[in-house]
Amino acid sequence: MFELKTKHRIYGCHKLKNQGGKCTQWHGHQYEIVLSLRSKELDYKNMIIDTYEVEEIFNDFIKTDHLNLNEFMDCEDPTMEAMSKFFFDEMKDKLPKLYSVTVYETPESFVTYTED
């Protein structure tokens, strides 16, 4: 089994309605999104998928360099957990070999979502 991981940096703001702490106010993060794609077979280029194609699909999905995650996700509590599942669900049709999505909110805090 081959696994390809691509990292993508996005900037976004959010507020968490139900968190009950300081995160109930608007604040921002520099997120790192890691897409993991798996395949037993390689394509005619001897790749799972060309990383340029993954980058293009991801950028087309995001569409901007700064996101209001509450609006983008139509969600009152766009946590790392919610983001990882949302990104997975929204991208899996465009990236059929997508296995997991990891969202880093800080270098020390991250969540991974898989359908397993």
Buried (B, 14 or more C-beta within 10 A) or exposed (E): EEEBEBEBEBEBBBBBEEEEEEBEEEEEBEBBBBBBBBBEEEEEEEEBBEBEEBEEBBEEBBEEEEBBBBEBBEBEBBBBEBBBBBBBEEBBEBBEBBBBBBBBBEEEEBBBBBEE
